Amino acid sequence: LKTKFKLNLIHKSHGGEIFELSESQSSNFLDFSTNINPLITTNMLKLSTISAIEDMTKYPDSNSLKLKKKLVEMFHPDINQSNVIIGAGAMELISVFCDCLISKGDKVGILQPTFSEYEWAVEKNEGIVQNLFRYPENNFSLQPEELMKKLDPQTKILFLCNPNNPNGKLDSKEQIEFLVSLAQNKGILIFLDEAFIEFTEDFNQTLELIHKYPNLFICRSLTKFYGVPGIRIGYGLGSSDLIRAMQGFQNLWSVNCIAQQIMFDLLNNDLLHLMSHELFSSERDYMFKELAKIPHLKMYSTDVNFILIEIETQKYTAQTLQQQLLKENILIRDCSNYKGLDDGYFRICIKQRKENSILINKLKEILNHNA
Ligand SMILES: Cc1ncc(COP(=O)(O)O)c(C=O)c1O
């Protein structure tokens, strides 16, 4: 083709490449590479889908009004309807946020290691990325003052994720507020990705910051805690000016009627919250206890449903360990393509006891005998 493209963009790999793998391998392997709540059953989703059938012959509500009302009711008194945007996954919101704010040459900070698609969305708009880092020495924790000192004074936006992917440790509301207030004084917008926040206790603490700090946008997803990556739905909270601008950049009807119904029903599911918190708190303890018995592994503390692990022997890299486990039909996330991590880091998600113990036993077999 002779036509010149505006830009040549690519998405990095993210783990969970189950469609590619199942072409070459048996399809019933255990996927520990994506961090999805295993308690969602297809039966729950069937009921929601059936109740959305009536709506399928109409365009979906482009404003997702029923969902916005639901969120306003849930988060009363912290947000109003004008503070809410619904999107086709957090991914659409990341993309639209950048589309409506970043022009060629704008400076954007990204707190690494983290989800790689922020960078994609900045580059798509020809912004300039400055990578800043969380460090393993201090358990990847947020250091607001140091971070602000290192940030280019011309910065327009700073992306950060809390709890951060791939380490999973929650930064306190106080630390987040401190950073947001420092940023506000310098006219910097904060994109706070809370895709995993529901796995933590008291997960609505930051919402009251929305009114106090118009420079804050909070992004959430139904993908992780609510376990529906295939449905593509998430929501964002921010000042009404920002929300209006973002909605103007969204594709019309990007959130279909099935996704809207499923999100509505999942938000109503209190039992899911209860059961999930019980499961993850006990399985996190189990995993840490068992992983500690395996030589050469260093675990980083986490508040969510995944664990970042560093291999402390030259005999294995994350990639070679991944390949070894694939032979046993187990998939883990090699984290060497995260900025700021080397080839010794991998991530596993936490599932139910039966699956968790299969992974633990395989890791024990491999690392006890060969490392
Ligand atoms: C931190 C983080 N944010 C956002 C996303 C994308 O979420 P969604 O499926 O809602 O687009 C991911 C997916 O891996 C993620 O890890």
The ligand as an SDF file (V2000), in Angstrom:
LIG
                    3D

 16 16  0  0  0  0  0  0  0  0999 V2000
   -4.6580   -1.3650   35.4230 C   0  0  0  0  0  0  0  0  0  0  0  0
   -5.5850   -1.6780   34.3010 C   0  0  0  0  0  0  0  0  0  0  0  0
   -6.4090   -0.7240   33.8430 N   0  0  0  0  0  0  0  0  0  0  0  0
   -7.2640   -0.9820   32.8450 C   0  0  0  0  0  0  0  0  0  0  0  0
   -7.3000   -2.2090   32.2290 C   0  0  0  0  0  0  0  0  0  0  0  0
   -8.2490   -2.4310   31.1120 C   0  0  0  0  0  0  0  0  0  0  0  0
   -9.5080   -2.7320   31.6440 O   0  0  0  0  0  0  0  0  0  0  0  0
  -10.7880   -2.9520   30.7440 P   0  0  0  0  0  0  0  0  0  0  0  0
  -10.9080   -4.4110   30.4870 O   0  0  0  0  0  0  0  0  0  0  0  0
  -11.9100   -2.4220   31.5710 O   0  0  0  0  0  0  0  0  0  0  0  0
  -10.6000   -2.1680   29.4940 O   0  0  0  0  0  0  0  0  0  0  0  0
   -6.4490   -3.2190   32.6590 C   0  0  0  0  0  0  0  0  0  0  0  0
   -6.4680   -4.5490   32.0110 C   0  0  0  0  0  0  0  0  0  0  0  0
   -5.6000   -5.3500   32.1120 O   0  0  0  0  0  0  0  0  0  0  0  0
   -5.5630   -2.9550   33.7180 C   0  0  0  0  0  0  0  0  0  0  0  0
   -4.7290   -3.8770   34.1760 O   0  0  0  0  0  0  0  0  0  0  0  0
  1  2  1  0
  2  3  1  0
  2 15  2  0
  3  4  2  0
  4  5  1  0
  5  6  1  0
  5 12  2  0
  6  7  1  0
  7  8  1  0
  8  9  2  0
  8 10  1  0
  8 11  1  0
 12 13  1  0
 12 15  1  0
 13 14  2  0
 15 16  1  0
M  END
$$$$
